[in-house]
Amino acid sequence: MMTPEEGAQLKAEMAELRSLLTTQTKQLADLRSEMALLRKFLFISPADGPDSPASLSIRCSGLILTHPEKADGLQAVFVASETGPSLTLYGDDRKARFILDTEDNNASCQFFGHDLKKAAEIRAKDATGLGHVAVFAADKPRAIMKALPEASAISVVQDDGKTVGTLYGAQNGGELMLITAKQQLAVKLTAKGEHGGMVSVHRADGSVTGTLAATEDGGAVLLNSTSETMAGLITTAKSSAITLFDEDGKKSVFLSAEKTSAHVSLSCGKTDIDLGARVDGASINLCDSEGRQSFMLTNHGKGTILSLAGKGEDERIVLMFQEHPSLIIQASKQSQAMLNVEPNSANFAILNTQTQQGVMLECNDKNSSIHLQRVEEDKAAVTICSQPDGGLVMVHGTDGARRAALSATQNGGQLALFNDLGVARALMGSADDGGTLLLRWGGTEGVLAQASHTGGKILINNAAGQTIIGLPPNESDEEQDDGP
């Protein structure tokens, strides 16, 4: 038998269970309702076999993609409608940047900038299969490319939509037309000429100022003034010629070319320029207003020579490409500079024949150097050069023998002083963190001073090379001084 208290407690528990069962029943009904709703959109196809995965299909009229961490993060909308599907991509400002659709089977792709300003569009008509591409600058048209039934065209337009340039192509040839802001034809290029292409340039009033055309066996160029032809270029199968006239009708420029030669002549008063070319070479000659040859460039079998003359009688620059390139610069008979370049070396010299002084720079495949020397003696007073371990500076006497040398080594530097015979008598060098000084007399080392990781050391030898003073003294020497 249960006590009244136990019976009351049991009734309370039963009531709680009924309430929980009611809640779970409602949740289950809601879940079934939601699942029934999802089954309208989601379709699961079972796997065909143990190695094949199951597939999930979603069937709906629209999808909205949003950023999961942004409350207002709309990024894309994919919609299906009676006229066709469309895809819209959005920027951070919730304004479209890209729209792709196939309304009425006509494909369209549009690009937008800030504030829905159109930047570009691509369209294709389903019935004709013709394409259309356009680019904009913030909704303002800039260029259009179209496919036509029998041709194609590209147009460049102004803000108001007026064409300023058109490129047109068809089976019988192509054309390019450039239009002025006032809608007047300025330039026309066409491939529909009888013998080939043709280019015409027009003035603001539409009159032709220049024509370039293909002829039966060559080509022709005509340049016109307001009343007559001022220049002409004509080519044939064997030759070609250009003629320019001044305002008085005088021939001031003439150019001709044949199989074995070519010639150019320019005239203006007494100033002449003559250019000639032959099978074995070519030449250019310039004469100033006084008739003097101020420029000459010639080429022949041995090489090429270029000569430039200044106002002075001896001022001249000569550049030669013969056995090897060389350059001579002369300000006068006394002052010259020369540069020579060979396959494995090069040198540059500055000479003054009056003072007999010169500077020479040399460079080869082993080292490079600078020499300060007298012109006639050809003996360097100072030489600066490079070597495998670094730089080297040599100072010579008037007899050409070395007197001093400063060089770099792998571990430091060296300074050497030589006697009148070019034999080293004083040496100073550094290696790592130490340094050494050596003084010689004849073949004998007289003084040696050294600093190393153990400290400083000085040795003084007599004429026979025997050490007579050593600092600091050796321990064996100190024991002998103390006696037994």
Buried (B, 14 or more C-beta within 10 A) or exposed (E): EEEEEEEEEEEEEEEEEEEEEEEEEEEEEEEEEEEEEEEEEEEEEEEEEEEEEEEEEEEEEEEEEBEEEEEEEBBBBBBEEEEBBBBBBBBEEEBBBBBBBBBEEBBBBBBBBEEEEBBBBBBBBEEEEBBBBBBBEEEEBBBBBBBEEEBBBBBBBBEEEEBBBBBBBBEEEBBBBBBEEEEEBBBBBBBEEEEBBBBBBBEEEEEEBBBBBBBEEBBBBBBBEEEEEBBBBBBEEEEBBBBBBEEEEEEBBBBBBEEEEBBBBBBEEEBBBBBBBEEEBBBBBBBBEEEEEBBBBBBEEEBBBBBBBEEEEEBBBBBBBEEEBBBBBBBBEEBBBBBBBEEEBBBBBBBBBEEEBBBBBBBEEEEBBBBBBBBEEEBBBBBBBBBEEEBBBBBBBEEEBBBBBBBBBEEBBBBBBBBEEEEBBBBBBBBEEBBBBBBBEEEEBBBBBBBEEEEEBBBBBEEEEEEEEBEEEEEEEEEEEEEE
